[in-house]
């Protein structure tokens, strides 16, 4: 049910629950980072498409 609430939420950012974070810490080789360069690339590509 929580997954559905996240999908239909009006909030821009939703915190990762502590239980999920602890599981990530157990097996994830690198910490979670926001993919800023990917966001910029996608935004740039979308802006180019809108100009056409």
C-alpha distances in whole Angstrom, upper triangle without the diagonal:
4,5,5,6,9,10,11,12,16,17,19,18,15,16,15,14,17,16,15,19,20,20,21,24,25,25,25,29,29,27,24,26,25,27,29,32,30,28,32,33,30,31,35,34,32,35,38,36,36,40,41
4,5,5,6,9,10,10,14,14,16,15,11,12,11,10,14,13,13,15,18,17,18,21,22,23,23,26,26,24,21,23,22,24,26,29,27,26,29,30,28,29,33,32,31,33,36,35,35,38,40
4,5,5,6,9,10,14,14,15,14,11,12,11,11,15,14,12,15,18,17,17,21,22,22,21,25,24,22,20,21,20,22,24,27,24,23,27,28,25,26,30,29,28,30,33,32,32,35,37
4,5,5,6,8,12,13,15,15,13,15,14,15,18,18,16,19,22,21,21,24,26,26,25,28,28,26,23,24,23,24,26,28,26,24,28,28,26,26,30,29,27,30,33,31,31,35,36
4,5,5,6,10,10,13,13,10,13,13,13,17,17,16,19,21,21,21,24,26,27,26,29,28,26,22,24,22,24,25,28,26,24,27,29,26,26,30,30,28,30,33,32,31,35,36
4,6,5,9,8,10,10,7,10,10,11,15,16,14,16,19,19,19,22,24,24,23,26,25,22,19,20,18,20,22,24,22,20,24,25,23,23,27,27,25,27,30,29,29,32,34
4,6,9,10,11,11,10,13,13,15,19,19,17,19,22,21,21,24,26,26,24,27,26,24,20,21,19,20,22,24,21,20,23,24,21,21,25,25,23,25,28,26,26,30,31
4,7,9,11,12,11,15,16,17,21,21,20,22,25,25,24,27,29,29,28,31,29,27,24,24,22,23,24,26,24,22,25,26,23,23,26,26,24,26,29,27,26,30,31
4,5,8,9,9,12,14,15,19,20,19,20,24,24,23,26,28,29,27,30,28,26,22,22,20,22,23,25,23,21,24,26,23,22,26,26,24,26,29,28,27,30,32
4,6,9,10,13,16,18,21,23,21,22,26,26,26,28,31,31,29,32,30,27,23,23,20,22,22,25,23,20,23,25,22,21,25,25,23,24,27,27,25,28,31
4,6,7,10,13,15,18,20,19,20,23,24,23,25,28,29,27,29,27,24,20,20,17,19,19,23,21,18,21,23,21,20,24,25,23,24,28,27,26,29,31
4,7,10,13,16,19,21,19,19,23,24,22,24,27,28,25,27,25,22,18,17,14,16,16,19,18,15,17,20,18,17,20,22,20,21,24,24,23,26,29
4,7,9,12,15,18,16,16,19,20,19,21,24,24,22,24,21,18,15,14,12,14,15,18,17,15,18,20,18,18,22,23,21,23,26,26,26,28,31
4,7,9,12,14,13,13,17,18,17,19,22,22,20,23,21,18,14,15,13,16,17,21,19,17,20,23,21,21,25,25,24,26,29,29,29,32,34
4,6,9,11,10,10,13,15,14,16,19,20,18,21,19,15,13,13,13,16,18,21,20,19,22,24,23,23,27,28,27,28,31,31,31,34,37
4,6,8,7,7,10,11,10,12,15,16,15,18,16,13,11,13,13,16,18,21,20,19,23,24,23,24,27,28,27,30,32,32,33,36,38
4,5,5,6,9,10,11,13,15,16,16,19,18,15,13,16,16,20,22,25,24,23,26,28,27,28,31,32,31,33,36,36,36,39,41
4,5,5,6,9,10,10,13,15,15,18,17,14,14,16,18,21,23,26,26,25,28,30,29,30,34,34,34,36,39,39,39,42,44
4,5,5,7,9,10,11,13,14,18,18,15,15,18,20,22,25,28,27,27,30,32,30,32,35,35,35,37,40,40,40,43,45
4,5,5,6,9,10,11,11,15,15,13,12,15,17,19,22,25,23,23,27,28,27,29,32,32,32,34,37,36,37,40,42
4,5,5,6,9,11,10,13,12,10,9,13,15,18,20,23,22,22,26,27,27,28,31,32,32,34,36,36,37,40,42
4,5,5,6,9,10,13,13,11,12,16,18,21,24,26,26,26,29,30,30,32,34,35,35,37,40,40,41,44,45
4,5,5,7,8,12,13,12,12,16,18,21,24,26,25,26,29,30,29,31,34,34,34,37,39,39,40,43,44
4,5,6,5,9,9,8,9,12,15,17,20,22,21,22,26,26,26,28,31,31,31,34,36,36,37,40,42
4,6,6,8,9,8,9,13,16,19,22,24,23,24,27,28,28,30,33,33,34,36,38,39,40,42,44
4,6,9,11,11,13,16,19,21,25,27,26,27,30,31,31,33,35,36,36,39,41,41,42,45,46
4,6,9,10,12,16,19,20,23,25,24,26,29,29,29,31,33,34,34,37,39,39,41,43,44
4,6,7,9,12,15,16,20,21,20,22,25,25,25,28,30,30,31,34,35,36,37,40,41
4,7,10,12,16,16,20,21,20,22,25,25,26,28,30,30,32,34,35,36,38,40,41
4,7,9,12,13,16,17,17,19,22,22,23,25,27,28,29,31,33,34,35,38,39
4,6,10,12,15,17,17,18,21,22,23,24,26,27,28,30,32,33,34,37,38
4,7,9,12,14,14,15,18,19,19,21,23,24,25,27,29,30,31,34,35
4,6,9,11,11,12,15,16,17,18,20,22,23,24,26,27,29,31,33
4,6,9,9,9,11,13,14,15,17,19,19,21,23,24,25,27,29
4,6,5,6,9,10,11,12,14,15,17,18,20,21,23,25,27
4,5,5,6,9,10,10,12,14,15,16,18,20,21,23,25
4,5,5,6,9,10,10,12,14,15,16,18,20,21,23
4,5,5,6,8,10,10,12,14,15,17,18,20,22
4,5,5,6,8,10,11,12,14,15,16,18,20
4,5,5,6,9,10,10,12,14,15,17,19
4,5,5,6,9,10,11,12,14,16,17
4,5,5,6,9,10,11,12,14,16
4,5,5,6,9,10,11,12,15
4,5,5,6,9,10,11,13
4,5,5,6,9,10,11
4,5,5,6,9,10
4,5,5,6,9
4,5,5,7
4,5,6
4,6
4
